[in-house]
Amino acid sequence: MQRFRDGFSPIPSMSRLGELWDRDVLAACRTAISIGYLIAGELRSCGVDLTFAPVLDHGMGPQWP
């Protein structure tokens, strides 16, 4: 879930990052680091100095094995 939207880069859900992890662990780690720097830079530029994102997506239901 992305709460800041207007003027911010779109961030993929963490479940998408999990899907990447299943295919390529190194690519997932690199992507997670890049996303973290992007989030930090954008929030810092508008005066937000604390975030609890990203969060763990915990899927419930038949589509989440």
ZIGI-V172936 format. One record per residue. PHI is phi in radians with two decimals (none if undefined). PSI is psi as a letter, one per 20 degrees, with the letter a starting at -180 (none if undefined). NEAR is the number of other ideal C-beta (glycine too) atoms within 12 Angstrom. Layout:
BEGIN
PHI_PSI_NEAR / PHI_PSI_NEAR
END
This chain:
BEGIN
none_p_15 / -2.03_o_21 / -1.46_h_15 / -1.54_o_20 / -2.11_g_11 / -1.13_o_10 / 1.47_j_10 / -2.03_q_19 / -1.20_q_19 / -1.20_p_15 / -1.99_p_28 / -1.19_q_22 / -1.13_q_20 / -1.19_h_25 / -1.16_h_21 / -1.13_h_20 / -1.13_h_28 / -1.11_h_23 / -1.12_g_18 / -1.09_g_22 / -0.98_g_18 / -1.09_h_13 / -1.62_h_13 / -2.74_n_14 / -1.04_g_14 / -1.11_g_12 / -1.10_h_16 / -1.12_g_22 / -1.11_g_15 / -1.11_g_16 / -1.14_g_25 / -1.06_g_24 / -1.12_g_16 / -1.07_g_19 / -1.09_g_27 / -1.05_g_20 / -1.14_h_16 / -1.09_g_24 / -1.03_g_30 / -1.06_g_21 / -1.12_g_16 / -1.19_g_24 / -1.18_g_24 / -1.09_h_14 / -1.16_i_15 / -1.94_j_15 / 1.60_j_9 / -1.57_p_17 / -1.97_j_9 / -2.61_p_10 / -2.46_q_22 / -1.80_j_11 / -1.69_q_24 / -1.35_r_25 / -1.88_r_16 / -1.45_p_13 / -1.47_p_17 / -2.03_o_11 / -1.32_p_15 / -2.16_p_9 / 2.15_r_7 / -1.16_h_6 / -1.33_i_7 / -2.00_n_11 / -1.16_none_8
END
